[in-house]
Amino acid sequence: MLLNEFPQVVADTLSVMAIEYVGVVLAVGADLISGLRKARREGQRCSSRGLRRSVSKLTSYFLLMFCLYVVDGMILAALTALRSLGRTDLPAPFPWLTSAGAISLALIELLSILENSPHRLPILNSLSLLLNLFRKNSLRPPK
């Protein structure tokens, strides 16, 4: 990789990062909606304190994602510089830490949505069955 390809690496990384940020926002929004529906179902009043907690959660998630991206950015810059010096044995630049953070945050929000769902037990039973089927098929030797 030549050093003049660095702008393309940055553009690709920023597009991946934008998708990850949108995914986290959608997950937090879905959690907010499921929390509001649960409160309405249980006859609780929605307060500004609860909505502030959602905004605070989103802010802390974005701070975490930004910190991970800064570390990823340093790794990407180092990989790009080393590849421009002829090191071809290095992996292609990709923001692995930011992606892992976004997936983790989305899974946390998914668990929160499941906690708010009135259909929690059937969903968890279905997921358990699916996981057991996956384990059985992945441990079976190929024919």
TORTOR-869547 format. One line per field, with one value per atom (N, C-alpha, C, O): residue in one letter; residue number from 1; x, z, y; atom name. Coordinates in pm, 1 decimal. Layout:
BEGIN
resn	(a/...) $
resi	(NUM/...) $
X	(X/...) $
Z	(Z/...) $
Y	(Y/...) $
name	(CA/...) $
***
This chain:
BEGIN
resn	(m/m/m/m/l/l/l/l/l/l/l/l/n/n/n/n/e/e/e/e/f/f/f/f/p/p/p/p/q/q/q/q/v/v/v/v/v/v/v/v/a/a/a/a/d/d/d/d/t/t/t/t/l/l/l/l/s/s/s/s/v/v/v/v/m/m/m/m/a/a/a/a/i/i/i/i/e/e/e/e/y/y/y/y/v/v/v/v/g/g/g/g/v/v/v/v/v/v/v/v/l/l/l/l/a/a/a/a/v/v/v/v/g/g/g/g/a/a/a/a/d/d/d/d/l/l/l/l/i/i/i/i/s/s/s/s/g/g/g/g/l/l/l/l/r/r/r/r/k/k/k/k/a/a/a/a/r/r/r/r/r/r/r/r/e/e/e/e/g/g/g/g/q/q/q/q/r/r/r/r/c/c/c/c/s/s/s/s/s/s/s/s/r/r/r/r/g/g/g/g/l/l/l/l/r/r/r/r/r/r/r/r/s/s/s/s/v/v/v/v/s/s/s/s/k/k/k/k/l/l/l/l/t/t/t/t/s/s/s/s/y/y/y/y/f/f/f/f/l/l/l/l/l/l/l/l/m/m/m/m/f/f/f/f/c/c/c/c/l/l/l/l/y/y/y/y/v/v/v/v/v/v/v/v/d/d/d/d/g/g/g/g/m/m/m/m/i/i/i/i/l/l/l/l/a/a/a/a/a/a/a/a/l/l/l/l/t/t/t/t/a/a/a/a/l/l/l/l/r/r/r/r/s/s/s/s/l/l/l/l/g/g/g/g/r/r/r/r/t/t/t/t/d/d/d/d/l/l/l/l/p/p/p/p/a/a/a/a/p/p/p/p/f/f/f/f/p/p/p/p/w/w/w/w/l/l/l/l/t/t/t/t/s/s/s/s/a/a/a/a/g/g/g/g/a/a/a/a/i/i/i/i/s/s/s/s/l/l/l/l/a/a/a/a/l/l/l/l/i/i/i/i/e/e/e/e/l/l/l/l/l/l/l/l/s/s/s/s/i/i/i/i/l/l/l/l/e/e/e/e/n/n/n/n/s/s/s/s/p/p/p/p/h/h/h/h/r/r/r/r/l/l/l/l/p/p/p/p/i/i/i/i/l/l/l/l/n/n/n/n/s/s/s/s/l/l/l/l/s/s/s/s/l/l/l/l/l/l/l/l/l/l/l/l/n/n/n/n/l/l/l/l/f/f/f/f/r/r/r/r/k/k/k/k/n/n/n/n/s/s/s/s/l/l/l/l/r/r/r/r/p/p/p/p/p/p/p/p/k/k/k/k) $
resi	(1/1/1/1/2/2/2/2/3/3/3/3/4/4/4/4/5/5/5/5/6/6/6/6/7/7/7/7/8/8/8/8/9/9/9/9/10/10/10/10/11/11/11/11/12/12/12/12/13/13/13/13/14/14/14/14/15/15/15/15/16/16/16/16/17/17/17/17/18/18/18/18/19/19/19/19/20/20/20/20/21/21/21/21/22/22/22/22/23/23/23/23/24/24/24/24/25/25/25/25/26/26/26/26/27/27/27/27/28/28/28/28/29/29/29/29/30/30/30/30/31/31/31/31/32/32/32/32/33/33/33/33/34/34/34/34/35/35/35/35/36/36/36/36/37/37/37/37/38/38/38/38/39/39/39/39/40/40/40/40/41/41/41/41/42/42/42/42/43/43/43/43/44/44/44/44/45/45/45/45/46/46/46/46/47/47/47/47/48/48/48/48/49/49/49/49/50/50/50/50/51/51/51/51/52/52/52/52/53/53/53/53/54/54/54/54/55/55/55/55/56/56/56/56/57/57/57/57/58/58/58/58/59/59/59/59/60/60/60/60/61/61/61/61/62/62/62/62/63/63/63/63/64/64/64/64/65/65/65/65/66/66/66/66/67/67/67/67/68/68/68/68/69/69/69/69/70/70/70/70/71/71/71/71/72/72/72/72/73/73/73/73/74/74/74/74/75/75/75/75/76/76/76/76/77/77/77/77/78/78/78/78/79/79/79/79/80/80/80/80/81/81/81/81/82/82/82/82/83/83/83/83/84/84/84/84/85/85/85/85/86/86/86/86/87/87/87/87/88/88/88/88/89/89/89/89/90/90/90/90/91/91/91/91/92/92/92/92/93/93/93/93/94/94/94/94/95/95/95/95/96/96/96/96/97/97/97/97/98/98/98/98/99/99/99/99/100/100/100/100/101/101/101/101/102/102/102/102/103/103/103/103/104/104/104/104/105/105/105/105/106/106/106/106/107/107/107/107/108/108/108/108/109/109/109/109/110/110/110/110/111/111/111/111/112/112/112/112/113/113/113/113/114/114/114/114/115/115/115/115/116/116/116/116/117/117/117/117/118/118/118/118/119/119/119/119/120/120/120/120/121/121/121/121/122/122/122/122/123/123/123/123/124/124/124/124/125/125/125/125/126/126/126/126/127/127/127/127/128/128/128/128/129/129/129/129/130/130/130/130/131/131/131/131/132/132/132/132/133/133/133/133/134/134/134/134/135/135/135/135/136/136/136/136/137/137/137/137/138/138/138/138/139/139/139/139/140/140/140/140/141/141/141/141/142/142/142/142/143/143/143/143) $
X	(85.2/0.0/89.4/180.7/62.1/138.1/76.4/-41.5/159.5/112.5/2.6/-78.1/-1.6/-108.2/-242.9/-344.9/-245.8/-371.8/-430.8/-540.3/-360.5/-406.5/-542.3/-625.4/-569.2/-703.1/-815.2/-923.5/-791.6/-894.2/-916.6/-1030.0/-809.1/-821.0/-902.9/-988.0/-877.0/-951.3/-1098.4/-1186.3/-1125.9/-1264.9/-1338.2/-1452.9/-1273.3/-1335.7/-1363.5/-1470.1/-1266.2/-1281.0/-1392.7/-1470.5/-1401.0/-1507.0/-1644.7/-1741.8/-1654.4/-1785.1/-1825.4/-1942.7/-1729.7/-1759.5/-1801.1/-1896.0/-1728.4/-1758.9/-1898.8/-1971.2/-1936.4/-2069.7/-2178.2/-2279.1/-2158.3/-2255.9/-2265.6/-2374.9/-2151.5/-2152.2/-2222.9/-2299.0/-2198.3/-2265.6/-2416.7/-2493.9/-2458.8/-2601.6/-2661.8/-2772.9/-2589.6/-2637.9/-2657.7/-2757.1/-2563.0/-2575.2/-2692.5/-2767.3/-2709.7/-2822.8/-2955.1/-3048.3/-2963.9/-3086.8/-3113.4/-3228.1/-3007.4/-3025.7/-3073.5/-3162.5/-3015.3/-3059.4/-3201.9/-3281.8/-3234.1/-3370.5/-3472.2/-3581.4/-3436.1/-3526.0/-3543.9/-3653.5/-3436.2/-3446.3/-3535.0/-3615.2/-3520.3/-3603.6/-3751.2/-3836.7/-3779.7/-3918.4/-3972.8/-4086.7/-3890.6/-3940.0/-3959.6/-4051.4/-3874.7/-3892.9/-4017.4/-4088.3/-4045.1/-4166.4/-4291.8/-4391.4/-4286.3/-4401.6/-4424.3/-4538.5/-4314.3/-4328.0/-4387.4/-4473.5/-4341.3/-4394.9/-4543.8/-4622.0/-4583.3/-4724.7/-4806.1/-4916.8/-4750.5/-4819.6/-4840.6/-4942.7/-4743.0/-4752.4/-4818.3/-4830.9/-4860.2/-4929.8/-4838.5/-4885.5/-4709.2/-4615.4/-4609.7/-4631.8/-4579.5/-4567.0/-4426.3/-4329.3/-4413.9/-4281.9/-4232.9/-4303.7/-4111.2/-4058.1/-3937.4/-3879.0/-3902.4/-3784.9/-3656.8/-3555.5/-3662.4/-3544.5/-3509.8/-3392.7/-3610.6/-3587.4/-3536.0/-3447.4/-3591.6/-3544.6/-3402.2/-3322.8/-3369.7/-3232.2/-3134.5/-3021.4/-3178.8/-3090.6/-3059.3/-2947.5/-3156.0/-3131.5/-3030.7/-2942.0/-3044.4/-2949.4/-2810.8/-2710.0/-2806.3/-2678.8/-2613.7/-2492.3/-2695.8/-2644.1/-2586.9/-2479.0/-2658.0/-2611.6/-2480.8/-2390.8/-2470.8/-2348.2/-2230.6/-2121.7/-2252.1/-2142.0/-2105.8/-1988.4/-2203.2/-2174.2/-2090.0/-1994.0/-2127.3/-2050.6/-1909.5/-1815.1/-1894.0/-1760.1/-1675.6/-1559.2/-1732.7/-1661.7/-1623.9/-1509.8/-1719.0/-1691.1/-1582.0/-1497.4/-1583.9/-1481.7/-1344.2/-1245.7/-1337.1/-1207.6/-1154.9/-1036.0/-1242.7/-1200.1/-1154.8/-1059.6/-1222.7/-1184.4/-1049.3/-972.3/-1020.3/-889.7/-778.5/-678.1/-797.0/-697.2/-689.0/-579.8/-805.5/-805.8/-736.2/-663.3/-758.2/-695.0/-543.5/-474.4/-491.6/-346.9/-294.5/-189.4/-367.2/-325.9/-332.5/-242.2/-439.7/-453.6/-343.5/-289.4/-310.5/-202.8/-69.7/7.7/-42.9/81.8/86.6/188.9/-24.7/-28.7/-10.0/61.9/-74.6/-62.9/79.2/131.7/142.3/280.5/375.2/463.8/357.0/443.9/422.6/518.2/296.0/271.3/330.2/370.4/336.0/395.8/547.4/610.4/605.7/749.7/786.0/902.6/684.7/712.8/676.6/700.0/621.3/580.2/446.9/341.7/450.8/328.3/266.4/157.4/333.1/281.2/183.1/135.2/153.0/62.6/-82.6/-109.1/-176.8/-318.6/-368.4/-310.3/-474.9/-536.3/-593.6/-646.8/-583.7/-635.8/-787.0/-859.9/-833.1/-976.2/-995.4/-915.8/-1098.5/-1120.1/-1183.3/-1301.9/-1104.4/-1155.4/-1209.6/-1315.0/-1140.2/-1184.2/-1318.6/-1407.3/-1332.5/-1457.2/-1572.3/-1682.8/-1546.1/-1649.9/-1689.4/-1807.9/-1590.6/-1621.3/-1700.7/-1793.4/-1664.1/-1738.4/-1881.8/-1973.3/-1902.4/-2038.4/-2123.3/-2240.3/-2065.0/-2139.8/-2174.2/-2285.5/-2079.8/-2105.3/-2216.7/-2304.8/-2213.5/-2317.9/-2453.9/-2555.3/-2456.5/-2583.6/-2637.5/-2758.4/-2549.2/-2594.8/-2648.1/-2745.8/-2584.9/-2634.5/-2775.4/-2863.7/-2795.3/-2927.4/-3029.7/-3146.4/-2986.3/-3075.7/-3121.7/-3239.0/-3030.2/-3068.7/-3166.8/-3260.4/-3145.1/-3236.0/-3374.8/-3475.9/-3378.7/-3507.5/-3578.2/-3699.4/-3501.8/-3561.8/-3617.0/-3720.8/-3547.4/-3596.2/-3728.1/-3812.2/-3746.9/-3868.9/-3983.1/-4097.6/-3954.4/-4054.9/-4148.2/-4103.3/-4278.4/-4370.5/-4356.4/-4405.5/-4290.0/-4271.7/-4130.7/-4078.1/-4071.0/-3932.1/-3907.5/-3812.5/-3990.7/-3966.5/-3975.7/-3888.3/-4076.7/-4077.3/-3957.1/-3903.3/-3915.5/-3800.4/-3674.0/-3595.2/-3653.9/-3535.5/-3536.2/-3431.5/-3652.8/-3661.7/-3626.4/-3557.5/-3672.8/-3640.5/-3492.0/-3431.7/-3432.6/-3289.4/-3208.8/-3107.7/-3252.5/-3185.0/-3191.9/-3092.4/-3308.8/-3324.9/-3236.0/-3172.0/-3232.4/-3148.4/-3000.9/-2926.6/-2958.0/-2819.3/-2785.7/-2677.7/-2876.4/-2852.6/-2842.9/-2757.8/-2929.0/-2920.7/-2788.7/-2728.0/-2745.5/-2619.1/-2502.4/-2411.5/-2504.7/-2397.5/-2394.2/-2286.8/-2510.2/-2514.9/-2460.5/-2384.5/-2499.9/-2455.6/-2309.0/-2242.6/-2257.1/-2118.3/-2024.1/-1906.9/-2073.7/-1989.2/-1994.0/-1910.4/-2090.1/-2104.1/-1995.7/-1975.9/-1924.7/-1820.0/-1881.7/-1990.9/-1813.1/-1867.8/-1870.9/-1787.9/-1966.9/-1981.0/-1895.1/-1895.1) $
Z	(0.0/0.0/0.0/81.6/-90.5/-96.9/-5.0/29.6/34.1/125.9/63.8/135.9/-71.1/-133.9/-128.5/-164.5/-84.1/-64.4/73.8/104.1/157.2/293.3/296.4/380.0/208.3/211.0/186.0/242.8/102.2/77.4/201.8/231.8/274.4/399.3/500.8/569.9/509.7/602.9/562.4/648.2/433.6/386.9/414.7/459.6/388.7/415.9/564.4/603.5/647.4/791.5/844.0/929.9/793.3/837.0/796.0/869.2/679.7/638.8/729.0/764.1/766.5/859.5/994.1/1056.7/1037.7/1166.4/1165.7/1264.9/1055.7/1046.6/1057.6/1125.0/992.2/1000.4/1144.1/1192.5/1212.2/1350.2/1443.3/1530.8/1424.9/1507.7/1485.3/1580.8/1359.7/1329.5/1392.7/1445.4/1388.0/1450.3/1599.9/1654.6/1667.0/1811.8/1841.6/1936.3/1762.4/1782.4/1763.8/1842.0/1662.1/1639.5/1754.6/1795.7/1806.9/1919.0/2043.8/2113.8/2072.3/2188.8/2167.9/2261.6/2045.6/2016.1/2032.9/2085.4/1988.1/2005.0/2153.0/2196.5/2230.1/2374.1/2440.4/2528.2/2398.4/2452.6/2422.9/2510.2/2300.7/2263.6/2343.4/2389.9/2359.2/2436.6/2583.0/2647.8/2635.6/2774.0/2790.8/2890.6/2694.0/2699.7/2688.6/2756.4/2603.0/2589.2/2717.2/2757.3/2781.8/2906.8/3015.4/3091.9/3022.1/3122.2/3098.5/3193.5/2973.7/2942.9/2978.0/3030.8/2948.3/2976.9/3127.4/3170.0/3207.4/3352.8/3420.6/3543.0/3342.4/3397.6/3466.8/3546.9/3437.8/3497.3/3412.5/3291.4/3480.3/3414.1/3358.3/3425.8/3238.1/3179.7/3229.9/3221.6/3282.0/3337.0/3256.2/3179.2/3275.9/3207.2/3261.2/3191.5/3384.4/3442.1/3363.3/3335.4/3328.0/3249.9/3110.4/3059.6/3048.5/2916.0/2922.0/2830.7/3029.5/3048.2/3060.6/3012.6/3125.8/3137.5/3000.2/2976.5/2910.2/2774.0/2701.6/2632.5/2717.6/2655.5/2716.8/2646.1/2847.6/2915.9/2869.4/2850.3/2851.6/2803.5/2663.3/2634.1/2577.1/2440.9/2439.9/2361.0/2527.8/2537.2/2581.4/2525.0/2681.9/2727.9/2621.7/2607.4/2547.8/2439.3/2330.7/2280.2/2295.2/2193.2/2240.9/2162.1/2367.9/2421.7/2413.1/2373.7/2449.4/2438.6/2293.9/2265.4/2202.1/2060.4/2008.0/1928.7/2051.6/2006.4/2058.5/1984.8/2185.4/2241.2/2167.2/2136.4/2139.1/2063.1/1923.2/1870.0/1864.3/1730.4/1730.0/1634.9/1834.0/1841.6/1845.1/1775.0/1926.7/1932.6/1797.3/1747.1/1738.8/1605.2/1503.5/1417.3/1512.7/1420.2/1429.8/1328.2/1551.6/1567.4/1508.8/1444.6/1530.8/1475.2/1322.7/1255.1/1268.5/1123.1/1061.1/956.0/1126.2/1073.7/1075.6/980.3/1183.7/1192.3/1086.1/1020.1/1070.0/968.2/828.3/746.6/800.9/668.8/643.3/533.4/743.7/727.2/707.2/622.0/784.5/769.1/634.9/573.2/589.2/457.8/345.5/242.7/363.2/260.1/254.7/154.4/363.2/366.5/314.0/316.2/266.6/204.5/287.3/243.5/403.3/486.5/434.4/466.2/356.2/296.8/381.4/349.7/487.6/570.4/676.6/757.5/677.1/776.5/730.1/609.8/824.0/784.2/723.9/745.3/649.7/591.9/703.6/801.2/690.7/796.1/809.1/710.4/932.3/962.6/1109.5/1193.2/1143.6/1284.0/1368.8/1400.9/1404.5/1478.8/1616.3/1656.2/1688.9/1824.7/1822.9/1903.2/1731.2/1720.7/1682.6/1735.2/1591.7/1551.4/1666.9/1688.4/1741.2/1856.9/1961.7/2022.5/1982.5/2077.2/2033.8/2115.9/1904.7/1853.7/1866.3/1904.0/1835.1/1847.5/1993.4/2024.3/2083.0/2226.4/2276.6/2349.7/2238.0/2281.7/2224.9/2293.9/2100.1/2040.9/2113.6/2133.5/2153.0/2227.7/2365.4/2412.5/2429.9/2559.2/2543.1/2624.6/2438.1/2413.2/2378.2/2416.1/2307.0/2276.1/2403.5/2416.4/2496.9/2624.9/2700.0/2763.0/2693.2/2759.1/2695.9/2765.8/2564.4/2494.9/2535.5/2557.1/2545.8/2589.5/2731.0/2761.8/2817.5/2954.5/2956.7/3043.3/2862.5/2857.3/2785.1/2792.8/2716.1/2633.4/2716.7/2806.3/2686.4/2754.7/2701.7/2764.0/2587.5/2524.8/2549.2/2468.9/2658.8/2689.6/2694.6/2633.2/2765.9/2782.7/2651.6/2625.9/2567.9/2439.3/2351.3/2282.1/2354.0/2273.0/2324.1/2245.1/2456.4/2513.7/2489.4/2461.7/2499.5/2469.5/2324.0/2295.2/2233.0/2090.9/2065.5/1989.6/2128.5/2112.6/2170.0/2112.2/2282.8/2342.5/2250.6/2232.5/2192.4/2099.7/1976.6/1930.7/1923.7/1807.9/1840.4/1758.4/1958.1/1999.7/2014.3/1973.7/2071.6/2085.3/1949.6/1930.0/1855.5/1720.3/1653.3/1585.1/1672.7/1614.4/1673.0/1600.3/1804.0/1869.0/1817.6/1789.1/1805.7/1758.3/1616.7/1585.7/1530.5/1391.0/1376.1/1285.3/1461.5/1447.4/1505.3/1467.9/1596.5/1653.4/1572.2/1591.0/1482.8/1400.1/1293.4/1226.1/1276.6/1172.4/1033.1/1010.9/939.8/803.0/736.1/764.6/647.5/575.5/452.7/380.9) $
Y	(-117.5/0.0/123.3/135.9/211.4/334.7/437.8/430.8/534.7/637.7/723.3/782.0/731.1/809.6/737.5/796.3/610.9/539.5/565.8/518.2/639.9/667.5/737.0/701.3/835.7/897.2/796.9/810.9/696.0/594.8/509.3/471.8/478.3/402.1/481.1/425.0/611.5/696.7/703.1/694.7/717.9/725.0/594.1/595.6/481.4/351.7/334.5/287.1/373.7/360.5/450.4/408.9/572.2/663.1/612.9/632.2/548.5/494.8/377.7/364.5/293.2/183.8/241.2/193.9/344.2/406.7/469.9/461.1/532.6/594.0/487.9/508.9/374.6/265.9/215.3/186.1/205.0/156.5/255.1/213.8/385.1/485.1/481.7/490.0/469.6/462.9/337.5/342.1/226.5/104.2/119.0/71.2/185.5/207.1/299.9/275.8/405.4/497.0/423.2/442.5/340.0/263.3/166.6/149.2/103.5/10.1/83.8/35.4/200.2/277.5/327.8/328.8/369.6/413.6/301.5/323.2/181.3/66.5/34.2/-1.3/46.5/22.3/128.1/96.3/252.6/359.5/332.6/347.8/293.3/265.3/147.0/150.2/42.2/-73.4/-36.4/-86.7/50.6/96.4/180.7/167.6/267.6/349.0/262.3/287.3/160.4/70.8/-9.2/-32.0/-52.0/-126.8/-36.7/-80.1/89.1/181.5/204.8/206.9/222.3/243.7/119.2/129.6/1.4/-124.2/-143.5/-197.5/-99.1/-114.6/4.7/7.2/103.3/218.6/318.3/399.1/314.5/409.6/536.1/534.2/645.0/773.5/788.1/753.3/838.2/864.1/999.2/1099.6/999.9/1124.3/1169.9/1093.8/1295.0/1348.1/1283.3/1277.3/1235.3/1169.2/1042.8/1016.9/965.1/844.6/875.7/807.0/979.5/1018.8/1073.6/1050.6/1146.2/1195.0/1079.4/1087.4/970.2/853.3/795.2/749.5/796.5/746.9/835.5/785.5/967.1/1059.1/1041.3/1044.2/1023.1/1001.2/871.0/864.6/767.6/639.2/654.8/603.2/725.2/746.4/825.9/797.2/925.5/1004.3/918.3/928.2/833.9/748.9/645.4/610.9/595.7/502.1/569.6/511.3/693.2/764.1/795.0/789.5/827.3/852.2/725.8/731.7/612.4/485.1/457.6/421.1/474.8/449.5/543.2/501.8/668.5/763.4/723.2/728.9/682.5/639.7/517.2/509.2/422.6/305.1/344.3/287.3/441.1/483.7/554.7/540.7/629.8/696.1/590.9/603.6/487.5/380.5/309.3/282.5/278.9/218.2/307.9/258.9/438.8/532.4/528.5/534.6/518.4/508.8/377.6/375.2/270.2/140.8/144.5/95.3/203.0/212.1/297.0/262.5/407.8/493.8/419.6/428.3/346.6/270.7/160.4/141.8/87.3/-18.4/38.1/-19.4/150.6/211.7/258.4/240.4/318.4/364.0/246.2/251.5/141.1/24.2/-44.9/-91.9/-51.4/-112.4/-28.6/-83.2/103.6/189.0/172.7/205.9/121.3/96.8/-41.9/-81.4/-115.6/-243.8/-364.8/-477.4/-346.5/-460.5/-513.0/-457.6/-617.0/-671.1/-781.6/-829.2/-823.1/-931.4/-882.6/-962.1/-755.2/-697.6/-708.6/-708.1/-718.5/-727.5/-596.0/-489.6/-606.4/-486.3/-400.1/-453.1/-268.3/-180.2/-190.6/-180.6/-210.9/-216.5/-179.8/-222.3/-102.1/-60.9/-171.8/-165.8/-272.1/-388.1/-350.9/-400.6/-265.2/-230.5/-157.5/-186.8/-62.8/11.3/-81.8/-69.3/-174.3/-269.2/-360.0/-385.6/-408.6/-494.2/-415.8/-469.3/-288.9/-205.3/-182.5/-188.6/-156.1/-132.7/-258.7/-251.6/-373.0/-499.0/-525.2/-567.7/-500.3/-521.6/-431.5/-476.6/-304.1/-211.1/-250.7/-240.4/-295.7/-338.8/-462.6/-474.8/-553.8/-672.1/-633.6/-691.8/-536.3/-487.6/-431.7/-458.4/-354.7/-296.9/-405.6/-395.7/-507.6/-618.2/-688.4/-723.5/-708.9/-768.9/-680.2/-729.3/-549.9/-457.3/-461.4/-454.6/-472.6/-483.5/-612.4/-613.2/-721.6/-847.9/-837.8/-896.4/-763.4/-745.4/-669.4/-693.6/-577.9/-497.6/-568.1/-523.3/-676.4/-741.8/-830.1/-901.6/-824.5/-916.3/-1059.0/-1153.1/-1075.7/-1206.5/-1260.0/-1337.0/-1219.4/-1251.6/-1402.6/-1451.0/-1477.4/-1620.4/-1698.9/-1781.8/-1677.1/-1749.8/-1714.7/-1801.1/-1588.2/-1548.1/-1615.7/-1667.7/-1615.6/-1678.7/-1829.0/-1887.5/-1892.1/-2035.7/-2064.7/-2162.6/-1980.9/-1998.3/-1979.8/-2055.8/-1879.0/-1857.1/-1972.7/-2012.7/-2026.5/-2141.2/-2262.1/-2332.2/-2287.0/-2398.0/-2379.5/-2474.2/-2257.7/-2228.0/-2248.4/-2302.4/-2206.2/-2224.2/-2372.0/-2415.0/-2450.0/-2593.9/-2662.2/-2749.0/-2623.9/-2680.2/-2643.5/-2726.0/-2521.5/-2476.7/-2555.3/-2595.4/-2577.5/-2654.0/-2798.1/-2851.1/-2861.1/-2998.8/-3009.8/-3101.5/-2915.6/-2920.6/-2882.9/-2932.8/-2797.3/-2757.1/-2862.8/-2867.5/-2948.0/-3052.2/-3180.2/-3268.6/-3191.3/-3310.9/-3310.5/-3209.3/-3423.0/-3425.8/-3418.5/-3470.8/-3354.5/-3344.4/-3481.4/-3567.8/-3499.6/-3627.0/-3631.3/-3731.2) $
name	(N/CA/C/O/N/CA/C/O/N/CA/C/O/N/CA/C/O/N/CA/C/O/N/CA/C/O/N/CA/C/O/N/CA/C/O/N/CA/C/O/N/CA/C/O/N/CA/C/O/N/CA/C/O/N/CA/C/O/N/CA/C/O/N/CA/C/O/N/CA/C/O/N/CA/C/O/N/CA/C/O/N/CA/C/O/N/CA/C/O/N/CA/C/O/N/CA/C/O/N/CA/C/O/N/CA/C/O/N/CA/C/O/N/CA/C/O/N/CA/C/O/N/CA/C/O/N/CA/C/O/N/CA/C/O/N/CA/C/O/N/CA/C/O/N/CA/C/O/N/CA/C/O/N/CA/C/O/N/CA/C/O/N/CA/C/O/N/CA/C/O/N/CA/C/O/N/CA/C/O/N/CA/C/O/N/CA/C/O/N/CA/C/O/N/CA/C/O/N/CA/C/O/N/CA/C/O/N/CA/C/O/N/CA/C/O/N/CA/C/O/N/CA/C/O/N/CA/C/O/N/CA/C/O/N/CA/C/O/N/CA/C/O/N/CA/C/O/N/CA/C/O/N/CA/C/O/N/CA/C/O/N/CA/C/O/N/CA/C/O/N/CA/C/O/N/CA/C/O/N/CA/C/O/N/CA/C/O/N/CA/C/O/N/CA/C/O/N/CA/C/O/N/CA/C/O/N/CA/C/O/N/CA/C/O/N/CA/C/O/N/CA/C/O/N/CA/C/O/N/CA/C/O/N/CA/C/O/N/CA/C/O/N/CA/C/O/N/CA/C/O/N/CA/C/O/N/CA/C/O/N/CA/C/O/N/CA/C/O/N/CA/C/O/N/CA/C/O/N/CA/C/O/N/CA/C/O/N/CA/C/O/N/CA/C/O/N/CA/C/O/N/CA/C/O/N/CA/C/O/N/CA/C/O/N/CA/C/O/N/CA/C/O/N/CA/C/O/N/CA/C/O/N/CA/C/O/N/CA/C/O/N/CA/C/O/N/CA/C/O/N/CA/C/O/N/CA/C/O/N/CA/C/O/N/CA/C/O/N/CA/C/O/N/CA/C/O/N/CA/C/O/N/CA/C/O/N/CA/C/O/N/CA/C/O/N/CA/C/O/N/CA/C/O/N/CA/C/O/N/CA/C/O/N/CA/C/O/N/CA/C/O/N/CA/C/O/N/CA/C/O/N/CA/C/O/N/CA/C/O/N/CA/C/O/N/CA/C/O/N/CA/C/O/N/CA/C/O/N/CA/C/O/N/CA/C/O/N/CA/C/O/N/CA/C/O/N/CA/C/O/N/CA/C/O/N/CA/C/O/N/CA/C/O/N/CA/C/O/N/CA/C/O/N/CA/C/O/N/CA/C/O/N/CA/C/O/N/CA/C/O/N/CA/C/O/N/CA/C/O/N/CA/C/O/N/CA/C/O/N/CA/C/O) $
***
